Amino acid sequence: MKAHDGMYIGGEWRAAAGTDTIAVVDPADEQVIAHVPAGTAEDVDAAVSAARGAFPAWAATPPAERAARIAALRDVLVARKDEIAATVTAELGAPLPFSQAVHAGVPILVAGSYAELAASYAFEEQIGNSTVYAEPVGVVGAITPWNYPLHQIVAKVAPALAAGCTVVLKPAEDTPLTAQLFAEAVHEAGVPAGVFNLVTGLGPVAGQALAEHPGVDLVSFTGSTAVGKRIGATAGAAVKRVALELGGKSANVILPSADLAKAVGVGVANVMGNSGQTCSAWTRMLVHTSRYGEAVALAAQAAAKYGDRIGPLVNAKQHARVLGYIEKGVAEGARLVAGGPEAPREQGYFVSPTVFADVTPEMTIAQEEIFGPVVSIIRYEDEDDALRIANGTVYGLAGAVWAGDDAEAVAFARRMDTGQVDINGGRFNPLAPFGGYKQSGVGRELGAHGLAEYLQTKSLQF
């Protein structure tokens, strides 16, 4: 795979300050496919300096012109869609059709939505005798994860640019090639020098330097709750804005009146997508006791269809982590009805699609985020019991409710402590706010709510 040996700073590729590199590994065959520079605090400082220098002019650029640059970026991503998909498949391991549809397709959709929002957003309003302005926060430090490498970049960078902010991106070390490709697209789209900057590197070095940098006005982070807490504490000490999209343990609540076969089938598919490496995946399937046995059988059948259709996990550490959770589920008394800890292939970080039955709400696999293709089926006695179980984790990112009619599902969903709920298989909406309650995060991404994260308010009284 093509890789740059420098950082994209100030509109050009510059040599890294240090000589250390990061190996990029194809998780399907465990082979090194490229090396990228391991950024240092010096690289981060140079990138922040470039972003600060570019901020005044970009903030003063009319929204319509910012919208035009984002639209141009979207067009470049469209033109390079096949290259994006191949790159994500190589460094993340996602099957190529999934990479084409989701890893390339969704960011293009999101970028287009922000091109439209930048042109139409009300950056000024009149309230009584006051004129209220929405102004850009300043320099954004964006730290993104590996599981949806381009989507997470676009979901931060596009609204930041629409708001008039400048950005320094530190992508995950497992998927830096996608980030480098994005930097090329930014350059090709004619975004002014310094408005977007890229520093590849390790989280404890480059990521920490970015989060702590006094020249960064807002840190937008997607990743684990543990790291999010540390970033939040660092930002709090500096009285710095943060947007945190963290972990999840989402409940898929199937009410007795639901179409069980559809609810179970879609629920299993939701977890198997991206090999289970999705923070919003519905990993806890809640089923009424009267239909529990049928649901378990349906789930086992559904999971069996994914044996050769899902890719590997991203790296050896993640592979060992997921297998450890499966072994813990067995040790704590859950019953395997599909999959298990046995390796499905001799090479690559693959895990079998796994379904557990007889899971109780207190078990580790029902409380902690596994981040792999593992479904836990939990029985409930009545709706109050289902609600107690659904709300019974530290997380609150997403979820689903299935019922005989939408009104019944909505009534239940309104009582769930979670940021986004799909009703009877509701479709993805790139304009709907995404983010969590409780330890699933602070702030929202996507749509107008996502744009507002990068704005601050000023009022003038007359």
C-alpha positions as CSV (number, residue, x, y, z in Angstrom):
1,M,0.0,0.0,0.0
2,K,1.1,3.6,-0.7
3,A,2.2,5.4,2.4
4,H,3.7,8.9,3.0
5,D,6.8,9.1,5.1
6,G,6.0,12.5,6.5
7,M,3.2,14.6,8.1
8,Y,0.7,16.8,6.2
9,I,1.2,20.2,7.9
10,G,0.5,23.6,6.5
11,G,-0.7,22.3,3.1
12,E,2.4,20.1,2.4
13,W,4.0,16.8,3.3
14,R,6.8,17.5,5.7
15,A,9.5,15.2,7.1
16,A,8.7,14.0,10.6
17,A,10.6,15.3,13.5
18,G,11.7,11.9,14.6
19,T,12.8,8.7,12.9
20,D,10.5,6.1,14.6
21,T,7.8,4.5,12.4
22,I,4.7,2.5,12.9
23,A,4.1,-0.8,11.0
24,V,0.7,-1.2,9.4
25,V,-0.5,-4.8,9.4
26,D,-3.1,-6.5,7.3
27,P,-5.2,-8.3,9.9
28,A,-6.3,-10.9,7.4
29,D,-2.8,-12.4,6.9
30,E,-0.8,-10.7,9.6
31,Q,1.7,-9.2,7.1
32,V,3.2,-5.7,7.3
33,I,1.9,-3.7,4.3
34,A,3.4,-0.3,5.1
35,H,5.1,2.0,7.6
36,V,4.2,5.5,8.6
37,P,6.0,8.0,10.8
38,A,5.4,7.9,14.6
39,G,4.8,11.5,15.4
40,T,6.2,13.4,18.4
41,A,5.2,16.4,20.4
42,E,7.3,18.4,18.1
43,D,5.2,17.3,15.1
44,V,2.0,18.1,17.0
45,D,3.4,21.6,17.9
46,A,4.2,22.3,14.2
47,A,0.7,21.2,13.2
48,V,-1.1,23.2,15.8
49,S,1.0,26.3,14.9
50,A,-0.1,25.8,11.2
51,A,-3.7,25.5,12.3
52,R,-3.5,28.6,14.5
53,G,-2.0,30.6,11.7
54,A,-4.7,29.5,9.2
55,F,-7.6,30.1,11.6
56,P,-8.3,33.8,11.3
57,A,-8.7,33.7,7.5
58,W,-10.7,30.5,7.5
59,A,-13.0,31.7,10.3
60,A,-13.6,34.9,8.2
61,T,-14.3,32.9,5.0
62,P,-18.1,33.2,4.1
63,P,-20.0,30.0,4.9
64,A,-20.9,29.6,1.3
65,E,-17.2,29.4,0.4
66,R,-16.5,26.9,3.2
67,A,-19.5,24.9,1.9
68,A,-17.9,24.9,-1.6
69,R,-14.6,23.5,-0.3
70,I,-16.4,20.7,1.6
71,A,-18.5,19.9,-1.5
72,A,-15.2,19.7,-3.5
73,L,-13.8,17.4,-0.8
74,R,-16.9,15.2,-1.1
75,D,-16.4,15.0,-4.9
76,V,-12.8,13.9,-4.5
77,L,-13.9,11.2,-2.1
78,V,-16.5,10.0,-4.6
79,A,-13.8,9.9,-7.3
80,R,-11.5,7.9,-5.1
81,K,-14.2,5.6,-3.6
82,D,-12.6,2.4,-4.8
83,E,-9.2,3.4,-3.5
84,I,-10.7,4.2,-0.2
85,A,-12.4,0.9,0.1
86,A,-9.3,-1.1,-0.9
87,T,-7.2,0.9,1.7
88,V,-9.7,0.2,4.5
89,T,-9.9,-3.5,3.6
90,A,-6.1,-3.7,3.6
91,E,-5.5,-2.1,7.0
92,L,-8.7,-2.9,8.9
93,G,-9.7,-6.2,7.3
94,A,-13.3,-5.4,6.4
95,P,-14.6,-7.4,3.4
96,L,-14.4,-5.3,0.3
97,P,-18.2,-5.0,-0.3
98,F,-18.6,-3.7,3.2
99,S,-15.8,-1.3,2.8
100,Q,-17.3,0.0,-0.5
101,A,-20.8,0.4,1.0
102,V,-20.1,1.6,4.5
103,H,-16.4,2.6,5.0
104,A,-16.4,4.6,1.7
105,G,-20.1,5.3,1.1
106,V,-21.1,6.7,4.5
107,P,-18.4,9.3,4.8
108,I,-19.3,10.6,1.3
109,L,-22.9,10.9,2.5
110,V,-21.8,12.7,5.7
111,A,-19.5,15.1,3.8
112,G,-22.3,16.0,1.5
113,S,-24.6,16.7,4.4
114,Y,-22.1,19.2,5.8
115,A,-21.6,20.9,2.5
116,E,-25.3,21.6,2.6
117,L,-25.4,22.6,6.2
118,A,-22.5,25.0,6.0
119,A,-24.4,26.9,3.3
120,S,-27.7,26.9,5.1
121,Y,-26.9,27.0,8.9
122,A,-28.1,30.1,10.8
123,F,-24.8,31.5,12.1
124,E,-26.7,34.6,13.3
125,E,-30.1,35.2,14.9
126,Q,-32.0,38.0,16.6
127,I,-33.3,37.5,20.1
128,G,-35.1,40.6,21.4
129,N,-32.6,43.5,21.4
130,S,-29.7,41.1,21.0
131,T,-27.9,39.8,17.9
132,V,-26.5,36.3,18.7
133,Y,-23.6,35.0,16.6
134,A,-22.4,31.4,16.4
135,E,-18.6,31.6,15.9
136,P,-16.0,28.9,15.4
137,V,-14.4,27.6,18.6
138,G,-10.9,27.7,17.1
139,V,-8.3,25.0,16.6
140,V,-9.7,21.5,16.9
141,G,-7.6,18.5,18.0
142,A,-9.4,15.5,16.4
143,I,-8.4,12.0,17.7
144,T,-10.1,9.2,15.8
145,P,-10.4,5.4,16.2
146,W,-9.6,2.5,13.8
147,N,-13.0,0.8,13.6
148,Y,-14.6,3.3,11.1
149,P,-11.4,5.1,10.0
150,L,-12.8,7.4,7.3
151,H,-16.3,8.0,8.8
152,Q,-14.9,9.1,12.1
153,I,-12.5,11.5,10.4
154,V,-15.2,13.0,8.2
155,A,-17.7,13.2,11.1
156,K,-15.2,15.5,12.9
157,V,-13.4,17.3,10.2
158,A,-16.4,18.2,8.0
159,P,-18.4,20.0,10.7
160,A,-15.3,21.6,12.1
161,L,-14.5,23.1,8.7
162,A,-18.2,24.1,8.2
163,A,-18.1,25.9,11.5
164,G,-14.9,27.8,10.5
165,C,-12.5,25.9,12.7
166,T,-9.1,24.6,11.7
167,V,-8.1,21.0,12.5
168,V,-5.2,18.8,13.6
169,L,-6.0,15.1,13.1
170,K,-4.3,12.3,15.0
171,P,-5.7,9.0,13.5
172,A,-5.5,5.6,15.1
173,E,-2.2,3.9,14.6
174,D,-3.8,0.8,13.1
175,T,-5.4,2.7,10.2
176,P,-3.2,5.6,9.2
177,L,-3.2,4.9,5.5
178,T,-6.9,5.9,5.3
179,A,-6.1,9.2,7.1
180,Q,-3.2,9.9,4.7
181,L,-5.6,9.3,1.7
182,F,-8.0,11.8,3.3
183,A,-5.2,14.4,3.6
184,E,-4.5,13.9,-0.1
185,A,-8.3,14.5,-0.8
186,V,-8.3,17.7,1.3
187,H,-5.3,19.0,-0.7
188,E,-6.9,18.0,-4.0
189,A,-10.1,19.8,-3.0
190,G,-8.3,23.1,-2.5
191,V,-8.8,23.5,1.2
192,P,-6.4,26.3,2.2
193,A,-3.0,25.4,3.7
194,G,-3.1,24.9,7.5
195,V,-6.9,24.5,7.7
196,F,-6.4,20.7,7.9
197,N,-3.3,19.0,9.3
198,L,-2.4,15.4,9.9
199,V,0.0,13.9,12.4
200,T,0.3,10.1,12.6
201,G,1.5,8.5,15.8
202,L,0.8,6.6,18.9
203,G,-1.9,7.7,21.3
204,P,0.2,8.1,24.4
205,V,2.7,10.2,22.5
206,A,1.1,12.2,19.7
207,G,-2.5,11.9,21.0
208,Q,-1.6,13.0,24.4
209,A,0.5,15.9,23.1
210,L,-2.5,17.0,21.0
211,A,-5.0,16.8,23.9
212,E,-2.7,18.7,26.2
213,H,-1.5,21.4,23.7
214,P,-2.4,24.9,24.9
215,G,-3.0,26.0,21.3
216,V,-5.9,23.5,20.9
217,D,-9.3,25.0,21.8
218,L,-11.4,21.8,21.5
219,V,-10.6,18.1,21.7
220,S,-12.9,15.8,19.8
221,F,-12.2,12.2,20.7
222,T,-13.8,8.9,19.7
223,G,-12.6,5.7,21.5
224,S,-12.6,3.9,24.7
225,T,-14.3,5.3,27.8
226,A,-11.1,4.9,29.8
227,V,-9.1,7.1,27.4
228,G,-12.0,9.5,27.2
229,K,-12.0,10.0,30.9
230,R,-8.3,10.9,30.8
231,I,-8.8,13.3,28.0
232,G,-11.8,14.9,29.8
233,A,-9.7,15.4,32.9
234,T,-6.8,16.9,30.9
235,A,-9.2,19.3,29.1
236,G,-11.0,20.2,32.3
237,A,-7.8,21.2,34.0
238,A,-7.2,23.6,31.0
239,V,-10.9,24.7,30.8
240,K,-10.9,23.3,27.3
241,R,-13.9,22.2,25.3
242,V,-14.3,18.4,24.7
243,A,-16.5,16.2,22.6
244,L,-16.3,12.6,23.6
245,E,-17.9,9.6,21.7
246,L,-17.1,6.6,23.8
247,G,-18.1,3.0,24.5
248,G,-21.4,1.3,24.3
249,K,-23.3,-1.9,25.4
250,S,-26.5,-1.3,23.5
251,A,-29.7,-3.2,24.1
252,N,-31.8,-4.7,21.4
253,V,-35.2,-5.0,23.1
254,I,-37.7,-7.3,21.4
255,L,-41.2,-6.9,22.9
256,P,-43.6,-9.8,22.8
257,S,-45.7,-8.3,20.0
258,A,-42.7,-7.9,17.6
259,D,-42.0,-9.9,14.4
260,L,-39.5,-12.1,16.2
261,A,-37.7,-13.6,13.2
262,K,-37.1,-10.1,11.7
263,A,-36.0,-8.6,15.0
264,V,-33.6,-11.5,15.7
265,G,-32.2,-11.6,12.2
266,V,-31.6,-7.8,11.9
267,G,-30.2,-7.8,15.5
268,V,-27.6,-10.5,14.7
269,A,-26.7,-8.8,11.5
270,N,-26.2,-5.5,13.4
271,V,-23.6,-7.1,15.6
272,M,-21.8,-9.0,12.9
273,G,-21.3,-5.9,10.7
274,N,-17.6,-4.7,10.8
275,S,-16.8,-7.9,12.7
276,G,-18.6,-6.6,15.8
277,Q,-16.2,-3.6,16.0
278,T,-18.9,-1.0,16.3
279,C,-19.5,1.0,19.5
280,S,-23.2,1.3,18.9
281,A,-23.7,-2.5,18.1
282,W,-26.8,-4.1,19.8
283,T,-24.8,-6.6,21.6
284,R,-27.4,-7.4,24.3
285,M,-30.6,-9.0,22.8
286,L,-33.5,-8.8,25.3
287,V,-36.3,-11.3,24.7
288,H,-39.5,-12.1,26.7
289,T,-39.3,-15.4,28.5
290,S,-42.3,-16.7,26.5
291,R,-40.4,-16.5,23.3
292,Y,-36.9,-17.0,24.5
293,G,-36.2,-20.5,23.2
294,E,-37.4,-19.6,19.7
295,A,-35.2,-16.5,19.7
296,V,-32.1,-18.4,20.7
297,A,-32.7,-20.9,17.9
298,L,-33.2,-18.1,15.4
299,A,-30.1,-16.3,16.5
300,A,-27.9,-19.4,16.3
301,Q,-29.2,-20.0,12.7
302,A,-28.6,-16.4,11.8
303,A,-25.0,-16.4,13.2
304,A,-24.1,-19.5,11.2
305,K,-24.7,-17.6,8.0
306,Y,-21.9,-15.2,8.8
307,G,-19.1,-17.7,9.2
308,D,-17.3,-16.8,6.0
309,R,-18.8,-13.3,5.6
310,I,-17.1,-11.3,8.3
311,G,-13.5,-10.1,8.3
312,P,-10.9,-10.4,11.0
313,L,-10.5,-8.2,14.0
314,V,-8.1,-5.3,13.6
315,N,-5.0,-6.6,15.5
316,A,-3.6,-9.3,17.7
317,K,-4.4,-7.5,20.9
318,Q,-8.1,-7.0,20.0
319,H,-8.2,-10.7,18.9
320,A,-6.9,-11.9,22.3
321,R,-9.3,-9.5,24.1
322,V,-12.4,-10.8,22.3
323,L,-11.4,-14.4,22.8
324,G,-10.9,-13.7,26.5
325,Y,-14.4,-12.4,26.8
326,I,-15.8,-15.5,25.1
327,E,-13.9,-17.7,27.5
328,K,-15.1,-15.6,30.4
329,G,-18.7,-15.9,29.3
330,V,-18.4,-19.7,29.3
331,A,-16.7,-19.6,32.7
332,E,-19.5,-17.5,34.2
333,G,-22.2,-20.0,33.0
334,A,-23.5,-18.6,29.7
335,R,-24.3,-21.2,27.1
336,L,-22.7,-21.1,23.7
337,V,-25.2,-21.8,20.9
338,A,-23.0,-20.5,18.1
339,G,-19.3,-19.9,17.6
340,G,-16.8,-20.0,20.5
341,P,-13.1,-19.4,21.2
342,E,-11.8,-21.9,18.7
343,A,-9.9,-20.2,15.8
344,P,-11.9,-20.5,12.5
345,R,-8.8,-20.0,10.4
346,E,-5.1,-20.8,10.8
347,Q,-4.0,-17.3,9.8
348,G,-5.4,-13.8,10.5
349,Y,-7.2,-12.4,13.5
350,F,-10.5,-14.1,12.9
351,V,-13.2,-14.9,15.5
352,S,-16.2,-17.0,14.8
353,P,-19.7,-15.3,15.0
354,T,-20.7,-16.1,18.5
355,V,-24.0,-16.3,20.3
356,F,-24.5,-16.8,24.0
357,A,-27.8,-17.9,25.6
358,D,-28.7,-18.0,29.3
359,V,-26.9,-14.7,29.9
360,T,-27.8,-12.9,33.1
361,P,-27.6,-9.1,33.3
362,E,-24.7,-9.2,35.8
363,M,-22.4,-11.3,33.7
364,T,-19.2,-9.7,32.4
365,I,-20.3,-10.2,28.8
366,A,-23.5,-8.4,29.5
367,Q,-21.8,-5.4,31.2
368,E,-18.5,-4.7,29.4
369,E,-18.0,-3.7,25.8
370,I,-16.5,-6.7,23.9
371,F,-16.0,-5.1,20.5
372,G,-16.3,-8.4,18.6
373,P,-18.9,-10.5,16.8
374,V,-20.6,-11.7,20.1
375,V,-24.3,-11.5,20.9
376,S,-25.6,-12.1,24.4
377,I,-29.3,-13.1,24.7
378,I,-31.0,-12.1,28.0
379,R,-34.5,-13.1,29.0
380,Y,-36.9,-10.7,30.8
381,E,-40.2,-11.2,32.5
382,D,-42.1,-8.0,31.7
383,E,-41.5,-4.5,30.3
384,D,-40.3,-3.0,33.6
385,D,-37.8,-5.9,33.9
386,A,-36.7,-5.3,30.3
387,L,-36.2,-1.6,31.0
388,R,-34.2,-2.3,34.1
389,I,-31.9,-4.6,32.2
390,A,-31.6,-2.2,29.2
391,N,-30.7,0.7,31.5
392,G,-28.5,-1.5,33.7
393,T,-25.0,-0.6,32.4
394,V,-22.7,2.4,32.7
395,Y,-23.3,3.0,29.0
396,G,-26.0,4.6,27.0
397,L,-25.0,5.0,23.3
398,A,-27.6,3.3,21.2
399,G,-30.2,0.6,21.0
400,A,-33.2,-0.8,19.3
401,V,-36.8,-1.6,20.1
402,W,-39.1,-3.9,18.2
403,A,-42.9,-4.1,18.7
404,G,-46.1,-4.8,16.8
405,D,-46.5,-1.1,16.1
406,D,-44.2,1.9,16.2
407,A,-46.2,3.6,19.0
408,E,-45.6,0.7,21.4
409,A,-41.9,0.7,20.5
410,V,-41.6,4.5,20.9
411,A,-43.2,4.4,24.3
412,F,-40.6,2.0,25.5
413,A,-37.7,3.7,23.8
414,R,-38.5,7.1,25.4
415,R,-37.7,5.4,28.8
416,M,-34.3,4.1,27.7
417,D,-31.2,5.9,29.0
418,T,-29.5,6.1,25.6
419,G,-28.7,8.6,22.9
420,Q,-30.1,6.9,19.8
421,V,-32.7,4.2,19.4
422,D,-33.8,2.5,16.1
423,I,-37.5,1.7,16.0
424,N,-38.5,-1.5,14.3
425,G,-35.4,-1.5,12.1
426,G,-35.2,2.3,11.5
427,R,-32.7,3.3,8.8
428,F,-29.5,5.3,9.3
429,N,-30.0,9.0,9.2
430,P,-26.8,11.1,8.6
431,L,-28.6,14.2,9.9
432,A,-29.7,12.7,13.2
433,P,-27.5,13.5,16.2
434,F,-25.4,10.6,17.4
435,G,-23.9,10.4,20.9
436,G,-24.4,8.9,24.3
437,Y,-25.8,9.2,27.8
438,K,-23.8,8.3,30.9
439,Q,-20.3,7.0,30.2
440,S,-20.9,6.8,26.5
441,G,-19.8,10.3,26.0
442,V,-20.3,14.0,25.9
443,G,-21.7,15.9,22.9
444,R,-23.1,14.8,19.6
445,E,-22.0,14.1,16.1
446,L,-23.7,14.4,12.7
447,G,-26.2,16.9,11.4
448,A,-26.8,20.4,12.9
449,H,-26.2,19.1,16.4
450,G,-22.7,17.9,15.3
451,L,-22.0,21.3,13.7
452,A,-23.0,23.1,16.9
453,E,-20.2,21.2,18.9
454,Y,-17.6,23.3,17.0
455,L,-19.3,26.7,17.6
456,Q,-19.4,29.1,20.5
457,T,-22.0,31.8,21.2
458,K,-21.6,35.6,21.3
459,S,-24.4,38.0,21.9
460,L,-24.4,41.8,21.1
461,Q,-27.1,43.9,22.9
462,F,-28.5,47.1,21.3
